[in-house]
Amino acid sequence: MIPIVKHLSKSLKPKPDQEKLEFGKVFTDHMFVADYEEGKGWHQASIIPYGPIEIDPAAMVFHYGQAVFEGMKCYRAEDGRLLLFRPEMNFKRMNASDERMCIPYIDEDFAMEALLQLLKVERDWVPSLEGTSLYIRPFVFATESALGVHPSRSYKFFIIVSPVGPYYKEGLNPVRICLEEEYVRAVKGGVGFTKGAANYAISLKGQEKAQKSGYTQVLWMDGVERKYIEEVGTMNVFFVIDGEAITPSLTGSILPGVTRDSVMRILKSWGIKASERRISAEEIFEAHAAGKLEEAFGSGTAAVISPISELSWGSRNITLCEGKTGKLAGRLYNELTGIQYGRIEDRFGWVKEVPL
Ligand SMILES: *Cc1c(COP(=O)(O)O)cnc(C)c1O
């Protein structure tokens, strides 16, 4: 394995007030970085003081957008242990994203080792207040200084970490969502299944439009027929119709969420029917009209579970669960956060303790 060298900071920053933590605003004392060069592979891995880096203006990432990222969290259990939730899935997905973007493979054991070493250095930054965590952002981007569209011959791989507050300050907070009919996020054959930076640039316009109309997030529809549900901004989505929890199947245009997979497995373990299939907007609105749409929610690392209280589609508008958190959404939130914070038994073997 590539050796990881440490150059630690001599002066540490003051830790932020845990009560006032937001999302992704504060970064810790150190970061992990490794370089890639054609012919040499990944090398020069180090943990160094957090700070600005120097990049050539011709670096290909600025022009052709060859960049991917990941997102996961480190949770502090009541007994002080630091826990990760299915982190190997994130590094596997990072490589799936890299592969699609012609970015070289990063050994997953090496990436995990880099993360564990960084977390060991930054362990005092993992907050302990209810609902707080240390958000982990691995990312890779093209650094070759050259114009002309081709895969870069050099890259950098970083991991930065940020203490974050609970996503919703007052616990589970239902969100209002609108279906987007004008813009699309992804199509089959494209890069929708990756956490490629491009996907998020593409989504901004629709997101801005939704927020201007008073909605929290966009619900994307398929880019071909504009009929089928895909996912929310940075969350996968579930609809509970007549006792069955349905989430759109992974056909290449949807991000395969770690939380999505975990929700499916928990639901099945509870004996609840959980299906991955195509689901149209029409089916959802018809189910609502027939009184069969029980609830809907989003799933993702940042918010864990996000109940949907209102759904708008053109001139049609429906309210779910009288604007409150649905039964299943609440139960799933408690189960997932219980496992993540080590409060309840890790019956699926999902938790990885950070060795300190
Ligand atoms: C990150 C992300 C998700 C959720 O994935 P998790 O692994 O559950 O955090 C869903 N959709 C999009 C577009 C995302 O970027």
The ligand as an ORCA input file, in Angstrom:
! r2SCAN-3c Opt
* xyz 0 1
  C     -25.542     11.647     -2.582
  C     -26.816     11.575     -3.322
  C     -27.889     10.762     -2.919
  C     -27.895     10.014     -1.617
  O     -26.886      9.065     -1.499
  P     -26.456      8.538     -0.062
  O     -25.377      7.567     -0.357
  O     -27.649      7.908      0.549
  O     -25.988      9.722      0.696
  C     -29.000     10.675     -3.742
  N     -29.071     11.375     -4.898
  C     -28.076     12.177     -5.302
  C     -28.218     12.901     -6.578
  C     -26.930     12.306     -4.527
  O     -25.964     13.134     -4.918
*
